[in-house]
Structure formats: structure tokens, C-alpha cells
């Protein structure tokens, strides 16, 4: 996978955040950012948002809290 990424070139698709690197401090903020990116036209899979929200809430796949 890394070799594929290293060989890939960035192509502008004409949206406001093309080419940006975004680092968020926590899972909730990252999920919020993905929602915002989706709203301006980027393809963001729902499972990516859902996974971050699950991590933000500290919930395991079995419904039990990590707290």
C-alpha cells in the first residue's frame, strides 16, 4: 500500500481544500472535519465518520464502554 501511495500524484479536483494536510487533535474533531469536507463536495465514506465517532465515544464493537 505504501508503494502505491508513494507513486501516486496529487490532482486538484477544484475543491477548497485540495492538497491540504489536515491533522485534528481528537477523533470527534476529525469526524466533524470529515462531515464539513463532505458538505463542500469531497467524497467521504460514512464508515470513516462512524468509526471516528465510535472511537470518540470509547465504545467497542460489542457496545461496551472502554471507560
PDB file of N, H, CA, C and O in Angstrom:
ATOM      1  N   UNK A   1       0.824  -1.187   0.000  1.00  0.00           N
ATOM      2  CA  UNK A   1       0.000   0.000   0.000  1.00  0.00           C
ATOM      3  C   UNK A   1       0.870   1.253   0.000  1.00  0.00           C
ATOM      4  O   UNK A   1       0.580   2.205  -0.725  1.00  0.00           O
ATOM      5  N   UNK A   2       1.916   1.266   0.791  1.00  0.00           N
ATOM      6  H   UNK A   2       2.152   0.493   1.380  1.00  0.00           H
ATOM      7  CA  UNK A   2       2.781   2.442   0.873  1.00  0.00           C
ATOM      8  C   UNK A   2       3.425   2.754  -0.473  1.00  0.00           C
ATOM      9  O   UNK A   2       3.542   3.922  -0.845  1.00  0.00           O
ATOM     10  N   UNK A   3       3.840   1.731  -1.202  1.00  0.00           N
ATOM     11  H   UNK A   3       3.744   0.782  -0.900  1.00  0.00           H
ATOM     12  CA  UNK A   3       4.447   1.945  -2.518  1.00  0.00           C
ATOM     13  C   UNK A   3       3.447   2.602  -3.460  1.00  0.00           C
ATOM     14  O   UNK A   3       3.811   3.479  -4.244  1.00  0.00           O
ATOM     15  N   UNK A   4       2.205   2.185  -3.385  1.00  0.00           N
ATOM     16  H   UNK A   4       1.910   1.473  -2.749  1.00  0.00           H
ATOM     17  CA  UNK A   4       1.168   2.781  -4.208  1.00  0.00           C
ATOM     18  C   UNK A   4       0.992   4.257  -3.867  1.00  0.00           C
ATOM     19  O   UNK A   4       0.904   5.101  -4.758  1.00  0.00           O
ATOM     20  N   UNK A   5       0.943   4.558  -2.582  1.00  0.00           N
ATOM     21  H   UNK A   5       1.015   3.872  -1.858  1.00  0.00           H
ATOM     22  CA  UNK A   5       0.804   5.958  -2.155  1.00  0.00           C
ATOM     23  C   UNK A   5       2.003   6.790  -2.568  1.00  0.00           C
ATOM     24  O   UNK A   5       1.848   7.924  -3.022  1.00  0.00           O
ATOM     25  N   UNK A   6       3.191   6.241  -2.417  1.00  0.00           N
ATOM     26  H   UNK A   6       3.317   5.320  -2.049  1.00  0.00           H
ATOM     27  CA  UNK A   6       4.403   6.972  -2.797  1.00  0.00           C
ATOM     28  C   UNK A   6       4.424   7.290  -4.289  1.00  0.00           C
ATOM     29  O   UNK A   6       4.955   8.324  -4.696  1.00  0.00           O
ATOM     30  N   UNK A   7       3.851   6.411  -5.102  1.00  0.00           N
ATOM     31  H   UNK A   7       3.420   5.571  -4.772  1.00  0.00           H
ATOM     32  CA  UNK A   7       3.850   6.616  -6.536  1.00  0.00           C
ATOM     33  C   UNK A   7       2.682   7.446  -7.048  1.00  0.00           C
ATOM     34  O   UNK A   7       2.661   7.837  -8.215  1.00  0.00           O
ATOM     35  N   UNK A   8       1.711   7.716  -6.179  1.00  0.00           N
ATOM     36  H   UNK A   8       1.729   7.398  -5.231  1.00  0.00           H
ATOM     37  CA  UNK A   8       0.530   8.470  -6.593  1.00  0.00           C
ATOM     38  C   UNK A   8       0.843   9.955  -6.687  1.00  0.00           C
ATOM     39  O   UNK A   8       1.655  10.484  -5.928  1.00  0.00           O
ATOM     40  N   UNK A   9       0.192  10.612  -7.622  1.00  0.00           N
ATOM     41  H   UNK A   9      -0.468  10.183  -8.239  1.00  0.00           H
ATOM     42  CA  UNK A   9       0.371  12.060  -7.728  1.00  0.00           C
ATOM     43  C   UNK A   9      -0.915  12.757  -7.309  1.00  0.00           C
ATOM     44  O   UNK A   9      -2.013  12.241  -7.516  1.00  0.00           O
ATOM     45  N   UNK A  10      -0.762  13.935  -6.718  1.00  0.00           N
ATOM     46  H   UNK A  10       0.130  14.355  -6.550  1.00  0.00           H
ATOM     47  CA  UNK A  10      -1.922  14.717  -6.306  1.00  0.00           C
ATOM     48  C   UNK A  10      -2.505  15.411  -7.523  1.00  0.00           C
ATOM     49  O   UNK A  10      -1.782  15.981  -8.340  1.00  0.00           O
ATOM     50  N   UNK A  11      -3.809  15.356  -7.629  1.00  0.00           N
ATOM     51  H   UNK A  11      -4.397  14.893  -6.966  1.00  0.00           H
ATOM     52  CA  UNK A  11      -4.505  16.008  -8.724  1.00  0.00           C
ATOM     53  C   UNK A  11      -5.593  16.880  -8.117  1.00  0.00           C
ATOM     54  O   UNK A  11      -6.427  16.400  -7.350  1.00  0.00           O
ATOM     55  N   UNK A  12      -5.581  18.137  -8.456  1.00  0.00           N
ATOM     56  H   UNK A  12      -4.903  18.527  -9.079  1.00  0.00           H
ATOM     57  CA  UNK A  12      -6.602  19.046  -7.953  1.00  0.00           C
ATOM     58  C   UNK A  12      -7.954  18.674  -8.549  1.00  0.00           C
ATOM     59  O   UNK A  12      -8.073  18.440  -9.752  1.00  0.00           O
ATOM     60  N   UNK A  13      -8.969  18.621  -7.690  1.00  0.00           N
ATOM     61  H   UNK A  13      -8.872  18.810  -6.713  1.00  0.00           H
ATOM     62  CA  UNK A  13     -10.317  18.358  -8.183  1.00  0.00           C
ATOM     63  C   UNK A  13     -11.171  19.613  -8.112  1.00  0.00           C
ATOM     64  O   UNK A  13     -12.368  19.583  -8.400  1.00  0.00           O
ATOM     65  N   UNK A  14     -10.536  20.724  -7.722  1.00  0.00           N
ATOM     66  H   UNK A  14      -9.564  20.748  -7.488  1.00  0.00           H
ATOM     67  CA  UNK A  14     -11.224  22.003  -7.754  1.00  0.00           C
ATOM     68  C   UNK A  14     -12.044  22.347  -6.528  1.00  0.00           C
ATOM     69  O   UNK A  14     -12.908  23.222  -6.580  1.00  0.00           O
ATOM     70  N   UNK A  15     -11.782  21.676  -5.444  1.00  0.00           N
ATOM     71  H   UNK A  15     -11.080  20.965  -5.402  1.00  0.00           H
ATOM     72  CA  UNK A  15     -12.492  21.986  -4.209  1.00  0.00           C
ATOM     73  C   UNK A  15     -11.561  22.755  -3.270  1.00  0.00           C
ATOM     74  O   UNK A  15     -10.343  22.722  -3.445  1.00  0.00           O
ATOM     75  N   UNK A  16     -12.120  23.442  -2.282  1.00  0.00           N
ATOM     76  H   UNK A  16     -13.110  23.469  -2.139  1.00  0.00           H
ATOM     77  CA  UNK A  16     -11.341  24.390  -1.489  1.00  0.00           C
ATOM     78  C   UNK A  16     -10.153  23.831  -0.702  1.00  0.00           C
ATOM     79  O   UNK A  16      -9.221  24.576  -0.398  1.00  0.00           O
ATOM     80  N   UNK A  17     -10.164  22.558  -0.370  1.00  0.00           N
ATOM     81  H   UNK A  17     -10.921  21.953  -0.616  1.00  0.00           H
ATOM     82  CA  UNK A  17      -9.100  22.014   0.479  1.00  0.00           C
ATOM     83  C   UNK A  17      -8.177  21.056  -0.272  1.00  0.00           C
ATOM     84  O   UNK A  17      -7.442  20.293   0.354  1.00  0.00           O
ATOM     85  N   UNK A  18      -8.206  21.087  -1.588  1.00  0.00           N
ATOM     86  H   UNK A  18      -8.803  21.707  -2.096  1.00  0.00           H
ATOM     87  CA  UNK A  18      -7.337  20.217  -2.391  1.00  0.00           C
ATOM     88  C   UNK A  18      -5.879  20.383  -1.971  1.00  0.00           C
ATOM     89  O   UNK A  18      -5.377  21.502  -1.864  1.00  0.00           O
ATOM     90  N   UNK A  19      -5.214  19.271  -1.736  1.00  0.00           N
ATOM     91  H   UNK A  19      -5.622  18.362  -1.822  1.00  0.00           H
ATOM     92  CA  UNK A  19      -3.787  19.288  -1.432  1.00  0.00           C
ATOM     93  C   UNK A  19      -3.433  19.595   0.006  1.00  0.00           C
ATOM     94  O   UNK A  19      -2.261  19.529   0.376  1.00  0.00           O
ATOM     95  N   UNK A  20      -4.414  19.929   0.827  1.00  0.00           N
ATOM     96  H   UNK A  20      -5.366  19.983   0.526  1.00  0.00           H
ATOM     97  CA  UNK A  20      -4.125  20.252   2.229  1.00  0.00           C
ATOM     98  C   UNK A  20      -3.880  18.986   3.045  1.00  0.00           C
ATOM     99  O   UNK A  20      -4.447  17.929   2.770  1.00  0.00           O
ATOM    100  N   UNK A  21      -3.035  19.119   4.038  1.00  0.00           N
ATOM    101  H   UNK A  21      -2.575  19.978   4.262  1.00  0.00           H
ATOM    102  CA  UNK A  21      -2.880  18.084   5.058  1.00  0.00           C
ATOM    103  C   UNK A  21      -3.565  18.616   6.301  1.00  0.00           C
ATOM    104  O   UNK A  21      -3.259  19.710   6.775  1.00  0.00           O
ATOM    105  N   UNK A  22      -4.482  17.843   6.817  1.00  0.00           N
ATOM    106  H   UNK A  22      -4.731  16.954   6.432  1.00  0.00           H
ATOM    107  CA  UNK A  22      -5.255  18.276   7.979  1.00  0.00           C
ATOM    108  C   UNK A  22      -5.007  17.291   9.106  1.00  0.00           C
ATOM    109  O   UNK A  22      -5.189  16.085   8.938  1.00  0.00           O
ATOM    110  N   UNK A  23      -4.595  17.802  10.247  1.00  0.00           N
ATOM    111  H   UNK A  23      -4.447  18.781  10.384  1.00  0.00           H
ATOM    112  CA  UNK A  23      -4.373  16.974  11.432  1.00  0.00           C
ATOM    113  C   UNK A  23      -5.258  17.515  12.541  1.00  0.00           C
ATOM    114  O   UNK A  23      -5.144  18.677  12.931  1.00  0.00           O
ATOM    115  N   UNK A  24      -6.124  16.682  13.034  1.00  0.00           N
ATOM    116  H   UNK A  24      -6.217  15.738  12.718  1.00  0.00           H
ATOM    117  CA  UNK A  24      -7.045  17.089  14.099  1.00  0.00           C
ATOM    118  C   UNK A  24      -6.591  16.494  15.434  1.00  0.00           C
ATOM    119  O   UNK A  24      -5.964  15.435  15.456  1.00  0.00           O
ATOM    120  N   UNK A  25      -6.898  17.160  16.534  1.00  0.00           N
ATOM    121  H   UNK A  25      -7.407  18.021  16.515  1.00  0.00           H
ATOM    122  CA  UNK A  25      -6.395  16.727  17.842  1.00  0.00           C
ATOM    123  C   UNK A  25      -7.081  15.497  18.437  1.00  0.00           C
ATOM    124  O   UNK A  25      -6.530  14.848  19.326  1.00  0.00           O
ATOM    125  N   UNK A  26      -8.286  15.176  17.947  1.00  0.00           N
ATOM    126  H   UNK A  26      -8.733  15.703  17.225  1.00  0.00           H
ATOM    127  CA  UNK A  26      -9.001  14.037  18.522  1.00  0.00           C
ATOM    128  C   UNK A  26     -10.013  13.496  17.517  1.00  0.00           C
ATOM    129  O   UNK A  26     -10.251  14.096  16.469  1.00  0.00           O
ATOM    130  N   UNK A  27     -10.595  12.368  17.851  1.00  0.00           N
ATOM    131  H   UNK A  27     -10.402  11.881  18.703  1.00  0.00           H
ATOM    132  CA  UNK A  27     -11.495  11.676  16.941  1.00  0.00           C
ATOM    133  C   UNK A  27     -12.762  12.471  16.656  1.00  0.00           C
ATOM    134  O   UNK A  27     -13.223  12.500  15.514  1.00  0.00           O
ATOM    135  N   UNK A  28     -13.331  13.110  17.660  1.00  0.00           N
ATOM    136  H   UNK A  28     -12.957  13.086  18.587  1.00  0.00           H
ATOM    137  CA  UNK A  28     -14.558  13.877  17.455  1.00  0.00           C
ATOM    138  C   UNK A  28     -14.320  15.026  16.477  1.00  0.00           C
ATOM    139  O   UNK A  28     -15.119  15.253  15.569  1.00  0.00           O
ATOM    140  N   UNK A  29     -13.224  15.742  16.669  1.00  0.00           N
ATOM    141  H   UNK A  29     -12.574  15.557  17.407  1.00  0.00           H
ATOM    142  CA  UNK A  29     -12.904  16.859  15.783  1.00  0.00           C
ATOM    143  C   UNK A  29     -12.626  16.359  14.368  1.00  0.00           C
ATOM    144  O   UNK A  29     -12.997  17.011  13.392  1.00  0.00           O
ATOM    145  N   UNK A  30     -11.975  15.206  14.258  1.00  0.00           N
ATOM    146  H   UNK A  30     -11.674  14.676  15.051  1.00  0.00           H
ATOM    147  CA  UNK A  30     -11.713  14.625  12.942  1.00  0.00           C
ATOM    148  C   UNK A  30     -13.021  14.243  12.249  1.00  0.00           C
ATOM    149  O   UNK A  30     -13.179  14.476  11.051  1.00  0.00           O
ATOM    150  N   UNK A  31     -13.953  13.660  12.994  1.00  0.00           N
ATOM    151  H   UNK A  31     -13.825  13.471  13.967  1.00  0.00           H
ATOM    152  CA  UNK A  31     -15.255  13.304  12.423  1.00  0.00           C
ATOM    153  C   UNK A  31     -15.991  14.559  11.963  1.00  0.00           C
ATOM    154  O   UNK A  31     -16.588  14.575  10.886  1.00  0.00           O
ATOM    155  N   UNK A  32     -15.948  15.611  12.782  1.00  0.00           N
ATOM    156  H   UNK A  32     -15.463  15.598  13.657  1.00  0.00           H
ATOM    157  CA  UNK A  32     -16.587  16.873  12.410  1.00  0.00           C
ATOM    158  C   UNK A  32     -15.961  17.437  11.134  1.00  0.00           C
ATOM    159  O   UNK A  32     -16.666  17.972  10.279  1.00  0.00           O
ATOM    160  N   UNK A  33     -14.655  17.320  11.010  1.00  0.00           N
ATOM    161  H   UNK A  33     -14.082  16.886  11.705  1.00  0.00           H
ATOM    162  CA  UNK A  33     -13.955  17.812   9.822  1.00  0.00           C
ATOM    163  C   UNK A  33     -14.384  17.026   8.583  1.00  0.00           C
ATOM    164  O   UNK A  33     -14.599  17.607   7.519  1.00  0.00           O
ATOM    165  N   UNK A  34     -14.507  15.696   8.724  1.00  0.00           N
ATOM    166  H   UNK A  34     -14.332  15.224   9.588  1.00  0.00           H
ATOM    167  CA  UNK A  34     -14.936  14.885   7.586  1.00  0.00           C
ATOM    168  C   UNK A  34     -16.344  15.255   7.136  1.00  0.00           C
ATOM    169  O   UNK A  34     -16.626  15.284   5.938  1.00  0.00           O
ATOM    170  N   UNK A  35     -17.224  15.537   8.086  1.00  0.00           N
ATOM    171  H   UNK A  35     -16.994  15.514   9.059  1.00  0.00           H
ATOM    172  CA  UNK A  35     -18.579  15.966   7.747  1.00  0.00           C
ATOM    173  C   UNK A  35     -18.522  17.289   6.985  1.00  0.00           C
ATOM    174  O   UNK A  35     -19.222  17.463   5.987  1.00  0.00           O
ATOM    175  N   UNK A  36     -17.692  18.216   7.453  1.00  0.00           N
ATOM    176  H   UNK A  36     -17.124  18.074   8.263  1.00  0.00           H
ATOM    177  CA  UNK A  36     -17.552  19.513   6.785  1.00  0.00           C
ATOM    178  C   UNK A  36     -16.992  19.334   5.375  1.00  0.00           C
ATOM    179  O   UNK A  36     -17.447  19.993   4.439  1.00  0.00           O
ATOM    180  N   UNK A  37     -16.010  18.449   5.220  1.00  0.00           N
ATOM    181  H   UNK A  37     -15.641  17.915   5.980  1.00  0.00           H
ATOM    182  CA  UNK A  37     -15.439  18.200   3.894  1.00  0.00           C
ATOM    183  C   UNK A  37     -16.478  17.592   2.961  1.00  0.00           C
ATOM    184  O   UNK A  37     -16.518  17.923   1.776  1.00  0.00           O
ATOM    185  N   UNK A  38     -17.303  16.721   3.479  1.00  0.00           N
ATOM    186  H   UNK A  38     -17.270  16.453   4.442  1.00  0.00           H
ATOM    187  CA  UNK A  38     -18.373  16.129   2.672  1.00  0.00           C
ATOM    188  C   UNK A  38     -19.332  17.222   2.193  1.00  0.00           C
ATOM    189  O   UNK A  38     -19.780  17.208   1.047  1.00  0.00           O
ATOM    190  N   UNK A  39     -19.639  18.162   3.079  1.00  0.00           N
ATOM    191  H   UNK A  39     -19.275  18.174   4.010  1.00  0.00           H
ATOM    192  CA  UNK A  39     -20.583  19.230   2.729  1.00  0.00           C
ATOM    193  C   UNK A  39     -20.079  20.127   1.604  1.00  0.00           C
ATOM    194  O   UNK A  39     -20.884  20.699   0.869  1.00  0.00           O
ATOM    195  N   UNK A  40     -18.764  20.259   1.456  1.00  0.00           N
ATOM    196  H   UNK A  40     -18.110  19.794   2.052  1.00  0.00           H
ATOM    197  CA  UNK A  40     -18.244  21.096   0.362  1.00  0.00           C
ATOM    198  C   UNK A  40     -17.962  20.286  -0.897  1.00  0.00           C
ATOM    199  O   UNK A  40     -17.503  20.841  -1.895  1.00  0.00           O
ATOM    200  N   UNK A  41     -18.231  18.969  -0.864  1.00  0.00           N
ATOM    201  H   UNK A  41     -18.603  18.518  -0.053  1.00  0.00           H
ATOM    202  CA  UNK A  41     -18.155  18.183  -2.080  1.00  0.00           C
ATOM    203  C   UNK A  41     -17.180  17.032  -2.129  1.00  0.00           C
ATOM    204  O   UNK A  41     -17.139  16.310  -3.125  1.00  0.00           O
ATOM    205  N   UNK A  42     -16.389  16.835  -1.081  1.00  0.00           N
ATOM    206  H   UNK A  42     -16.422  17.422  -0.272  1.00  0.00           H
ATOM    207  CA  UNK A  42     -15.456  15.711  -1.080  1.00  0.00           C
ATOM    208  C   UNK A  42     -16.210  14.416  -0.806  1.00  0.00           C
ATOM    209  O   UNK A  42     -17.193  14.398  -0.066  1.00  0.00           O
ATOM    210  N   UNK A  43     -15.732  13.331  -1.417  1.00  0.00           N
ATOM    211  H   UNK A  43     -14.933  13.345  -2.018  1.00  0.00           H
ATOM    212  CA  UNK A  43     -16.315  12.010  -1.152  1.00  0.00           C
ATOM    213  C   UNK A  43     -15.725  11.500   0.163  1.00  0.00           C
ATOM    214  O   UNK A  43     -14.527  11.232   0.258  1.00  0.00           O
ATOM    215  N   UNK A  44     -16.571  11.372   1.158  1.00  0.00           N
ATOM    216  H   UNK A  44     -17.544  11.590   1.081  1.00  0.00           H
ATOM    217  CA  UNK A  44     -16.145  10.861   2.463  1.00  0.00           C
ATOM    218  C   UNK A  44     -17.074   9.710   2.811  1.00  0.00           C
ATOM    219  O   UNK A  44     -18.273   9.923   2.995  1.00  0.00           O
ATOM    220  N   UNK A  45     -16.549   8.504   2.905  1.00  0.00           N
ATOM    221  H   UNK A  45     -15.576   8.331   2.756  1.00  0.00           H
ATOM    222  CA  UNK A  45     -17.404   7.359   3.240  1.00  0.00           C
ATOM    223  C   UNK A  45     -17.983   7.494   4.657  1.00  0.00           C
ATOM    224  O   UNK A  45     -17.286   7.896   5.589  1.00  0.00           O
ATOM    225  N   UNK A  46     -19.249   7.155   4.797  1.00  0.00           N
ATOM    226  H   UNK A  46     -19.816   6.828   4.041  1.00  0.00           H
ATOM    227  CA  UNK A  46     -19.902   7.243   6.105  1.00  0.00           C
ATOM    228  C   UNK A  46     -19.191   6.385   7.138  1.00  0.00           C
ATOM    229  O   UNK A  46     -19.133   6.751   8.312  1.00  0.00           O
ATOM    230  N   UNK A  47     -18.641   5.232   6.709  1.00  0.00           N
ATOM    231  H   UNK A  47     -18.689   4.935   5.755  1.00  0.00           H
ATOM    232  CA  UNK A  47     -17.966   4.366   7.683  1.00  0.00           C
ATOM    233  C   UNK A  47     -16.751   5.044   8.309  1.00  0.00           C
ATOM    234  O   UNK A  47     -16.395   4.744   9.449  1.00  0.00           O
ATOM    235  N   UNK A  48     -16.112   5.955   7.576  1.00  0.00           N
ATOM    236  H   UNK A  48     -16.401   6.199   6.651  1.00  0.00           H
ATOM    237  CA  UNK A  48     -14.965   6.679   8.144  1.00  0.00           C
ATOM    238  C   UNK A  48     -15.426   7.590   9.275  1.00  0.00           C
ATOM    239  O   UNK A  48     -14.792   7.660  10.327  1.00  0.00           O
ATOM    240  N   UNK A  49     -16.529   8.281   9.049  1.00  0.00           N
ATOM    241  H   UNK A  49     -17.045   8.225   8.194  1.00  0.00           H
ATOM    242  CA  UNK A  49     -17.089   9.158  10.082  1.00  0.00           C
ATOM    243  C   UNK A  49     -17.563   8.318  11.265  1.00  0.00           C
ATOM    244  O   UNK A  49     -17.263   8.632  12.417  1.00  0.00           O
ATOM    245  N   UNK A  50     -18.300   7.255  10.978  1.00  0.00           N
ATOM    246  H   UNK A  50     -18.544   6.999  10.043  1.00  0.00           H
ATOM    247  CA  UNK A  50     -18.825   6.394  12.038  1.00  0.00           C
ATOM    248  C   UNK A  50     -17.713   5.804  12.901  1.00  0.00           C
ATOM    249  O   UNK A  50     -17.838   5.751  14.125  1.00  0.00           O
ATOM    250  N   UNK A  51     -16.629   5.363  12.270  1.00  0.00           N
ATOM    251  H   UNK A  51     -16.527   5.406  11.276  1.00  0.00           H
ATOM    252  CA  UNK A  51     -15.513   4.779  13.024  1.00  0.00           C
ATOM    253  C   UNK A  51     -14.903   5.792  13.981  1.00  0.00           C
ATOM    254  O   UNK A  51     -14.591   5.467  15.126  1.00  0.00           O
ATOM    255  N   UNK A  52     -14.734   7.019  13.506  1.00  0.00           N
ATOM    256  H   UNK A  52     -14.987   7.284  12.575  1.00  0.00           H
ATOM    257  CA  UNK A  52     -14.181   8.063  14.364  1.00  0.00           C
ATOM    258  C   UNK A  52     -15.124   8.378  15.521  1.00  0.00           C
ATOM    259  O   UNK A  52     -14.677   8.573  16.651  1.00  0.00           O
ATOM    260  N   UNK A  53     -16.419   8.428  15.246  1.00  0.00           N
ATOM    261  H   UNK A  53     -16.782   8.269  14.328  1.00  0.00           H
ATOM    262  CA  UNK A  53     -17.384   8.717  16.317  1.00  0.00           C
ATOM    263  C   UNK A  53     -17.404   7.604  17.362  1.00  0.00           C
ATOM    264  O   UNK A  53     -17.534   7.868  18.557  1.00  0.00           O
ATOM    265  N   UNK A  54     -17.276   6.368  16.906  1.00  0.00           N
ATOM    266  H   UNK A  54     -17.170   6.154  15.935  1.00  0.00           H
ATOM    267  CA  UNK A  54     -17.218   5.241  17.848  1.00  0.00           C
ATOM    268  C   UNK A  54     -15.984   5.374  18.733  1.00  0.00           C
ATOM    269  O   UNK A  54     -16.073   5.207  19.950  1.00  0.00           O
ATOM    270  N   UNK A  55     -14.832   5.674  18.131  1.00  0.00           N
ATOM    271  H   UNK A  55     -14.760   5.810  17.143  1.00  0.00           H
ATOM    272  CA  UNK A  55     -13.609   5.864  18.918  1.00  0.00           C
ATOM    273  C   UNK A  55     -13.736   7.041  19.868  1.00  0.00           C
ATOM    274  O   UNK A  55     -13.265   6.978  21.004  1.00  0.00           O
ATOM    275  N   UNK A  56     -14.362   8.106  19.417  1.00  0.00           N
ATOM    276  H   UNK A  56     -14.744   8.157  18.495  1.00  0.00           H
ATOM    277  CA  UNK A  56     -14.517   9.296  20.257  1.00  0.00           C
ATOM    278  C   UNK A  56     -15.339   8.995  21.503  1.00  0.00           C
ATOM    279  O   UNK A  56     -15.112   9.566  22.570  1.00  0.00           O
ATOM    280  N   UNK A  57     -16.283   8.100  21.347  1.00  0.00           N
ATOM    281  H   UNK A  57     -16.467   7.637  20.480  1.00  0.00           H
ATOM    282  CA  UNK A  57     -17.152   7.760  22.481  1.00  0.00           C
ATOM    283  C   UNK A  57     -16.588   6.617  23.323  1.00  0.00           C
ATOM    284  O   UNK A  57     -17.146   6.270  24.365  1.00  0.00           O
ATOM    285  N   UNK A  58     -15.481   6.036  22.866  1.00  0.00           N
ATOM    286  H   UNK A  58     -15.028   6.318  22.020  1.00  0.00           H
ATOM    287  CA  UNK A  58     -14.847   4.961  23.623  1.00  0.00           C
ATOM    288  C   UNK A  58     -15.674   3.710  23.677  1.00  0.00           C
ATOM    289  O   UNK A  58     -15.694   3.014  24.692  1.00  0.00           O
ATOM    290  N   UNK A  59     -16.358   3.415  22.595  1.00  0.00           N
ATOM    291  H   UNK A  59     -16.343   3.980  21.771  1.00  0.00           H
ATOM    292  CA  UNK A  59     -17.250   2.258  22.554  1.00  0.00           C
ATOM    293  C   UNK A  59     -16.623   1.165  21.709  1.00  0.00           C
ATOM    294  O   UNK A  59     -16.183   1.420  20.588  1.00  0.00           O
ATOM    295  N   UNK A  60     -16.578  -0.029  22.228  1.00  0.00           N
ATOM    296  H   UNK A  60     -16.936  -0.237  23.139  1.00  0.00           H
ATOM    297  CA  UNK A  60     -16.101  -1.181  21.476  1.00  0.00           C
ATOM    298  C   UNK A  60     -17.222  -1.681  20.560  1.00  0.00           C
ATOM    299  O   UNK A  60     -18.382  -1.291  20.698  1.00  0.00           O
ATOM    300  N   UNK A  61     -16.857  -2.522  19.655  1.00  0.00           N
ATOM    301  H   UNK A  61     -15.915  -2.839  19.543  1.00  0.00           H
ATOM    302  CA  UNK A  61     -17.826  -3.091  18.724  1.00  0.00           C
ATOM    303  C   UNK A  61     -18.946  -3.850  19.405  1.00  0.00           C
ATOM    304  O   UNK A  61     -20.015  -4.023  18.820  1.00  0.00           O
ATOM    305  N   UNK A  62     -18.727  -4.308  20.631  1.00  0.00           N
ATOM    306  H   UNK A  62     -17.859  -4.167  21.106  1.00  0.00           H
ATOM    307  CA  UNK A  62     -19.753  -5.066  21.329  1.00  0.00           C
ATOM    308  C   UNK A  62     -20.695  -4.181  22.132  1.00  0.00           C
ATOM    309  O   UNK A  62     -21.546  -4.695  22.858  1.00  0.00           O
ATOM    310  N   UNK A  63     -20.564  -2.860  22.019  1.00  0.00           N
ATOM    311  H   UNK A  63     -19.873  -2.442  21.430  1.00  0.00           H
ATOM    312  CA  UNK A  63     -21.468  -1.948  22.711  1.00  0.00           C
ATOM    313  C   UNK A  63     -21.052  -1.592  24.118  1.00  0.00           C
ATOM    314  O   UNK A  63     -21.735  -0.814  24.784  1.00  0.00           O
ATOM    315  N   UNK A  64     -19.947  -2.142  24.587  1.00  0.00           N
ATOM    316  H   UNK A  64     -19.392  -2.774  24.046  1.00  0.00           H
ATOM    317  CA  UNK A  64     -19.481  -1.837  25.939  1.00  0.00           C
ATOM    318  C   UNK A  64     -18.522  -0.666  25.931  1.00  0.00           C
ATOM    319  O   UNK A  64     -17.757  -0.489  24.984  1.00  0.00           O
ATOM    320  N   UNK A  65     -18.562   0.131  26.983  1.00  0.00           N
ATOM    321  H   UNK A  65     -19.184  -0.013  27.753  1.00  0.00           H
ATOM    322  CA  UNK A  65     -17.704   1.299  27.082  1.00  0.00           C
ATOM    323  C   UNK A  65     -16.311   0.896  27.523  1.00  0.00           C
ATOM    324  O   UNK A  65     -16.140  -0.062  28.277  1.00  0.00           O
ATOM    325  N   UNK A  66     -15.298   1.645  27.042  1.00  0.00           N
ATOM    326  H   UNK A  66     -15.436   2.424  26.429  1.00  0.00           H
ATOM    327  CA  UNK A  66     -13.930   1.439  27.472  1.00  0.00           C
ATOM    328  C   UNK A  66     -13.631   2.147  28.782  1.00  0.00           C
ATOM    329  O   UNK A  66     -12.554   1.977  29.354  1.00  0.00           O
ATOM    330  N   UNK A  67     -14.566   2.928  29.248  1.00  0.00           N
ATOM    331  H   UNK A  67     -15.440   3.066  28.783  1.00  0.00           H
ATOM    332  CA  UNK A  67     -14.333   3.739  30.456  1.00  0.00           C
ATOM    333  C   UNK A  67     -14.258   2.921  31.699  1.00  0.00           C
ATOM    334  O   UNK A  67     -14.067   3.467  32.786  1.00  0.00           O
TER     335      UNK A  67
END
